[in-house]
Amino acid sequence: MAVSLLVADDDDLLRDLVKEVLEDEGYTVFTAGDGEETVDIFWQHPEIALVILDIMMPKMDGMEVLDEIRERTDIPILMLTALGDSSSELSCLRHGASDFVSKPFHYDILVERVKNLLRLTKAQNLDIVELGILTLDPIARKVYVKDEEVILNNKEFQLLELLVNNQNIVLSREKILDRIWGYDYEGDIRTIDTHVKMIRAGLKEAGNYIKTIRGVGYSFEVEE
């Protein structure tokens, strides 16, 4: 099955050319001409594996689209910018962009950037995890309890995924904070407790898989 990509740019000619080049590489390509259409298409097609997103778009600009997608998923997002300055590039990265390409660009460079991002995603060995009544799909960024989908935001999913990948290991709040929020996070460490509470509520009967280790942090344990 061909890998699906989404190309979002309000420049019709550029968008069509990028679509043609990527389809020649064997990808299935969806396209959008504004931010609202981009969001609609993205949520309608969970098979999309990577987004190529222009910063300057009508209705919703690229940064707004990036923020909305990042609320639910860590899918690779390659930003296109004609601004050509370090501040816009830094802003893209701070908002969670995976990479960026400045316009004008060579199409072969764009293709290689796409391939590299997809390779990195695949190299993470993102297999579906089934533990008790819980199923976690790292690629689709979805969680199920007894085949019923549980809606988590991006931070909640990242936190649950970290706990699942360290099953039966006690993770301190400090370690969780560094891994999910970053070492330079200056907020309240108790935000972790709030997120765990929300995750447990969403997981319902599977919520007791997350164990509180008093005075330390949390552990993910599935009782046989």
C-alpha positions in Angstrom: 0.0 0.0 0.0 1.3 3.4 -1.0 2.2 5.9 1.8 -0.2 8.8 1.9 0.9 12.4 2.1 -0.9 15.7 2.4 0.4 18.8 0.6 -1.1 22.1 1.7 -0.3 25.3 -0.2 -2.4 28.1 -1.6 -0.1 28.3 -4.7 -2.0 26.1 -7.2 0.9 25.7 -9.5 3.4 24.8 -6.8 0.9 22.4 -5.1 0.2 20.6 -8.3 3.9 20.3 -9.2 4.8 18.9 -5.7 1.9 16.5 -6.0 3.1 15.3 -9.4 6.7 14.8 -8.2 5.6 12.9 -5.1 3.2 10.7 -7.1 6.1 9.9 -9.4 7.9 8.6 -6.3 5.0 6.2 -5.6 3.2 8.2 -2.9 -0.6 8.8 -2.6 -1.0 12.6 -2.3 -3.9 14.6 -1.0 -3.9 18.4 -1.5 -5.4 21.4 0.2 -5.4 25.1 -0.7 -6.1 26.7 2.6 -5.8 26.0 6.3 -9.3 24.9 7.1 -9.3 22.5 4.1 -6.0 21.1 5.4 -7.4 20.3 8.8 -10.6 18.8 7.4 -8.7 16.5 5.0 -6.1 15.5 7.7 -8.8 14.3 10.1 -10.8 12.6 7.4 -7.8 10.5 6.3 -6.0 8.8 9.3 -3.8 7.0 6.8 -1.9 10.2 6.1 1.7 9.6 7.2 3.3 13.1 6.6 2.1 16.6 6.0 3.9 19.2 3.8 2.5 22.5 5.1 3.0 26.1 3.8 3.2 28.8 6.5 1.3 31.5 4.5 -2.2 30.2 3.8 -5.7 31.8 3.9 -8.4 31.0 6.5 -5.9 29.4 8.9 -2.2 30.0 8.4 0.3 27.1 8.6 1.3 27.8 12.2 -2.4 27.5 13.3 -2.7 24.3 11.4 0.5 23.0 12.9 -0.7 23.8 16.4 -4.0 22.0 15.8 -2.4 18.8 14.4 0.1 18.8 17.2 -2.7 18.7 19.8 -3.4 15.1 18.8 -0.4 13.6 16.9 3.3 13.7 16.4 3.0 12.9 12.7 6.0 14.3 10.7 5.2 17.8 9.4 7.5 19.5 6.9 7.0 23.3 6.7 7.4 25.4 3.6 8.4 29.0 4.1 9.1 31.9 1.8 10.1 34.1 4.7 13.7 33.0 4.6 14.7 34.2 8.1 15.9 32.3 11.1 13.1 33.6 13.4 10.4 32.0 11.3 12.4 28.8 11.1 12.8 28.8 14.8 9.1 29.4 15.3 8.3 26.4 13.2 10.5 24.2 15.3 9.2 25.5 18.5 5.6 24.8 17.4 6.6 21.2 16.7 7.5 21.1 13.0 9.7 18.1 12.1 11.7 20.0 9.4 11.4 23.0 7.1 12.3 23.9 3.5 12.6 27.5 2.3 11.1 28.6 -1.0 12.2 28.4 -3.8 13.5 24.8 -3.4 14.7 22.0 -5.6 12.1 19.2 -5.9 14.6 16.5 -5.4 15.7 18.1 -2.1 12.0 18.1 -1.0 11.6 14.5 -1.9 14.7 13.5 0.1 13.5 15.5 3.1 10.2 13.6 2.9 11.9 10.2 2.6 14.2 11.0 5.6 11.3 11.9 7.8 9.4 8.8 6.9 12.5 6.7 7.5 13.0 8.2 10.9 9.4 7.5 11.8 9.7 3.9 10.6 13.0 3.4 12.5 11.3 4.1 15.8 9.9 0.6 15.6 6.3 1.8 16.2 4.5 -1.5 16.6 0.9 -1.7 17.9 1.0 -2.5 21.6 -1.6 -4.7 23.3 -1.6 -4.8 27.1 -4.6 -6.3 28.8 -7.7 -4.5 27.5 -5.7 -1.6 26.2 -4.4 -1.2 22.7 -1.9 1.6 21.7 -1.2 2.4 18.1 1.9 4.7 18.0 1.7 5.4 14.2 -2.0 6.4 14.1 -1.6 8.0 17.6 -4.7 6.2 18.8 -5.6 4.4 22.0 -8.4 1.8 22.5 -9.9 0.1 25.5 -11.9 -3.0 24.5 -12.0 -1.7 20.9 -13.5 1.6 22.0 -11.3 4.6 21.0 -10.1 6.8 23.8 -9.6 10.5 22.9 -6.4 11.9 24.3 -4.6 15.2 23.5 -1.0 15.1 22.3 0.6 15.5 25.8 -1.7 12.9 27.3 -0.8 10.4 24.5 2.9 11.1 24.9 2.7 10.5 28.6 0.7 7.3 28.3 3.1 6.0 25.5 6.1 6.8 27.8 4.6 4.8 30.6 3.6 1.9 28.3 7.1 1.7 26.8 8.5 1.5 30.3 6.1 -1.1 31.6 6.8 -2.1 35.3 9.4 0.6 35.6 8.9 3.4 38.1 9.4 6.8 36.4 9.9 9.8 38.6 8.0 13.0 37.9 11.2 14.7 37.1 12.1 12.2 34.4 8.6 12.3 32.9 8.7 16.1 32.9 12.1 16.1 31.1 10.9 13.6 28.5 7.5 15.1 27.7 7.8 18.8 28.5 11.5 19.3 28.1 14.3 20.0 30.5 13.7 23.8 30.3 10.0 23.6 31.3 9.4 26.2 34.0 5.8 25.2 35.0 4.5 23.3 38.0 5.7 19.7 38.1 2.2 18.7 39.4 0.9 19.2 35.8 1.9 15.6 35.4 -0.6 14.5 38.1 -3.3 16.5 36.3 -2.5 14.7 33.0 -2.4 11.3 34.7 -5.8 12.0 36.2 -7.3 12.9 32.7 -5.7 9.8 31.2 -7.1 7.5 33.9 -10.6 9.0 33.4 -10.4 8.4 29.6 -9.1 4.8 30.0 -11.9 4.0 32.4 -11.3 0.4 33.7 -7.9 0.3 32.2 -7.0 3.5 34.1 -5.8 1.3 37.1 -2.9 0.1 34.9 -1.2 3.4 35.8 0.1 3.1 39.4 1.0 6.0 41.6 4.3 5.4 43.4 3.9 7.8 46.4 6.6 10.4 46.6 8.2 9.3 43.4 6.1 9.1 40.3 4.2 6.6 38.2 4.5 3.1 36.8 2.4 1.2 34.2 1.6 -2.3 35.3 -0.9 -4.8 33.9 -2.1 -7.3 36.4 -2.6 -10.8 35.0 
